[in-house]
Amino acid sequence: MDKYLFEAAKLLKNAKFAIAFTGAGISVESGIPPFRGSTGLWSKYDPVVLDINYFHTNTNDAWKVIRELFYDFFGKAKPNPAHKALAEMEKRGILKALITQNIDNLHQEAGSKEVYEYHGTAQTMVCTECASKYHSSDIDLSVLPPLCKKCNGVLKPDFIFFGEGIPPEAAQKSAEAAENADVFLVIGTTGEVMPASMLPQIAKQNGAKIIEVNVENSNYTNHITDVFLQGKAGNILPKLLEAINRV
Ligand code: NAD
């Protein structure tokens, strides 16, 4: 068995409070590109469309890109073996919770239950006037912008835009999980998006061992990572699960 895989499996098997933390990289093999890097969405789109002030002042233009990125195309993605392996780890009591920066709902679709959505979700929309919530699949996006059925206010996806705060409940639960973790499994994230990027640091400062899965080095790899498993999450995580069975 690969030495690092064995080390990571042993840490997870002996952990009392293991937490997973995922970024856009875990959904790449489901067909969703990350934001950063040469194949990232920001090489094609201007990130300003996800700025909250731009959304309020150029609502239609922002919505056109949002519809294309998060509803036409995210909507068709399915969980991959990495999402499924994490759901199985929770089912077996190995993982206690999962913090995700993703807004694609793929962890829940794979069967994960204790999921903290640090950046919110694309699954629901919220009225910018009266705060009514709607399931996104009930909203007709053929006419933009979509409007609230109760007050005619503009609807906004229920994920956070640049310039908005972290949803309070997810922020609190994630911080608690990071503080209490003895093993923190970081998957597919550059560690560049604040304040989410602080969570592995908080875990480390509180004594957690950091296991990292990524195709390339991140901001964590040479600083706080204890065991680096280099490769695609969809390949590594099922192998890690298998290794846990054997240690
Ligand atoms: P990022 O785009 O900054 O970085 C992606 C990371 O994934 C990189 O470190 C890359 O090396 C790694 N990666 C790429 N393919 C991988 C694979 N197959 N297996 C393992 N790792 C792989 O992503 P981020 O740090 O999560 O930050 C971007 C922000 O954008 C997030 O906060 C998130 O909210 C949002 N976002 C979400 C989605 C989604 O919901 N699926 C997609 C794009 C962006």
Residues whose N, C-alpha, C, O or C-beta is under 5 A from the ligand:
A	BS01	NAD	G23 A24 G25 I26 S27 V28 E29 I32 P33 P34 F35 R36 Q101 N102 I103 D104 H119 G188 T189 T190 G191 E192 V193 V213 N214 V215 E216 S218 G231 K232 A233
